[in-house]
Amino acid sequence: MLIDLIRHGEPAGGKRYRGQIDDPLSDLGWQQMWAAVGERAPWQHIVTSPLSRCHAFATALGERHVLPVTADARLMEVGFGAWEGRTAAQLRAEDPMQLARFYQDPVGARPVGAEPLDAFCARVVAAFDAMVEAYAGQQLLVITHAGVIRALIAHVLGAPLQALYRIEVDNAAMTRIRLDTERPPTLVAHGLCAR
């Protein structure tokens, strides 16, 4: 079984901590996504976050290649609480050290009202386990968010939650996880971009 994960392209509104804000893809974001998948469609099924920056492209790709598309709310981005919709510059202006504290200790230095990192990772892993059971032996495309991809890489590698933000995930970048009967899930590739 192969699970290809792709992060959505650039959303409208530029770079910010959007979490679960439902911004659509920008024109560049659409271009990034089509460039990332090209004309190939080796998948049997597409699973997507329900947020429009993922779901709209999943629907378009599914229609183009006549592939079924399933939305799973467990694949939504981590909730950033008070940081949702804010830029890094805005957060630094408010408190010059809050981003540094967060990246050094993403478990203990969460934004006010943010989803706990352990709860986020648990819901993402539950979605992963459900996909493995439902689509065993198939090649899936999962269109989702940077945080979800980080959580799945950490899960596959057995990395601690503290390491999540040490994994870079670019817009429209692909990650591949392989599952077989003899080995635990294996990270095959990460960060593949068309550009």
Residue pairs with C-beta under 8 A, 6 or more apart in sequence:
1 132
1 135
1 136
1 137
1 138
1 139
1 140
1 178
1 179
1 180
2 139
2 140
2 176
2 177
2 178
2 179
2 188
3 128
3 131
3 132
3 139
3 140
3 142
3 176
3 177
3 178
3 179
4 43
4 139
4 140
4 141
4 142
4 174
4 175
4 176
5 142
5 144
5 148
5 149
5 152
5 174
5 175
5 176
5 177
6 33
6 36
6 37
6 141
6 142
6 143
6 144
6 172
6 173
6 174
6 175
7 144
7 145
7 146
7 149
7 169
7 170
7 171
7 172
7 173
8 25
8 29
8 33
8 49
8 51
8 53
8 54
8 57
8 143
8 144
8 145
8 171
8 172
9 25
9 26
9 28
9 29
9 30
9 31
9 32
9 33
9 36
9 53
9 57
9 171
9 172
10 25
10 26
10 28
10 29
10 32
10 171
11 18
11 23
11 24
11 25
11 26
11 29
11 53
12 23
12 24
12 25
12 26
12 29
13 23
13 26
14 87
15 87
15 88
16 85
16 86
16 87
16 88
17 80
17 83
17 84
17 85
17 86
17 87
17 88
17 91
17 111
18 77
18 80
18 84
18 85
19 77
19 78
19 79
19 80
19 81
19 83
19 84
20 51
20 76
20 77
20 79
20 80
20 84
21 84
21 85
22 51
22 52
22 53
23 52
23 53
24 52
24 53
24 56
25 33
25 52
25 53
25 56
25 57
29 53
29 171
29 172
30 57
32 171
32 172
32 194
32 195
33 57
33 61
33 172
35 172
35 194
35 195
36 172
36 173
36 174
36 193
36 194
37 61
37 141
38 194
41 61
41 64
41 65
41 67
42 139
43 67
43 138
43 139
43 140
43 141
44 67
44 135
44 138
44 139
44 140
45 67
45 68
45 69
45 70
45 135
45 138
45 140
45 141
46 58
46 61
46 62
46 67
46 68
46 69
46 70
46 140
46 141
46 142
46 143
47 69
47 70
47 71
47 72
47 75
47 131
47 135
47 140
47 141
47 142
47 143
48 54
48 55
48 58
48 69
48 70
48 71
48 72
48 75
48 142
48 143
48 144
49 55
49 71
49 72
49 73
49 75
49 76
49 77
49 143
49 144
49 145
49 148
50 71
50 72
50 73
50 75
50 76
51 76
51 77
51 145
54 75
54 143
54 144
54 145
55 71
55 143
57 143
58 69
58 71
58 141
58 143
59 69
61 67
61 69
61 141
61 143
62 68
62 69
67 141
72 127
72 130
72 131
74 123
74 124
74 126
74 127
74 130
75 124
75 127
75 142
75 144
75 145
75 148
76 145
76 148
77 144
77 145
77 146
77 147
77 148
78 114
78 115
78 117
78 120
78 145
78 147
78 148
79 113
79 114
79 115
79 120
80 111
80 114
80 115
81 110
81 111
81 112
81 113
81 114
81 115
82 111
82 112
82 113
82 114
83 91
83 111
83 114
88 99
91 98
91 99
92 98
92 99
98 109
101 109
102 109
102 110
102 111
102 165
103 165
105 162
106 117
106 161
106 162
106 164
106 165
107 117
107 118
107 161
107 162
110 116
110 117
117 161
117 164
118 161
120 147
120 151
121 151
121 154
121 155
121 161
121 164
124 148
124 151
124 152
124 155
125 151
125 152
125 155
128 152
128 155
131 140
131 142
132 179
146 169
147 164
149 167
149 169
149 175
150 164
150 165
150 167
150 169
151 164
152 175
152 177
153 159
153 167
153 175
153 187
153 190
154 160
154 161
154 163
154 164
154 167
155 185
156 177
156 184
156 185
156 186
156 187
157 187
167 190
168 191
169 175
169 191
170 191
170 193
172 193
172 194
172 195
173 190
173 191
173 192
173 193
174 189
174 191
174 192
174 193
175 187
175 189
175 190
175 191
175 192
176 187
176 188
176 189
176 190
176 192
177 185
177 186
177 187
177 188
178 185
178 186
178 188
179 185
179 186
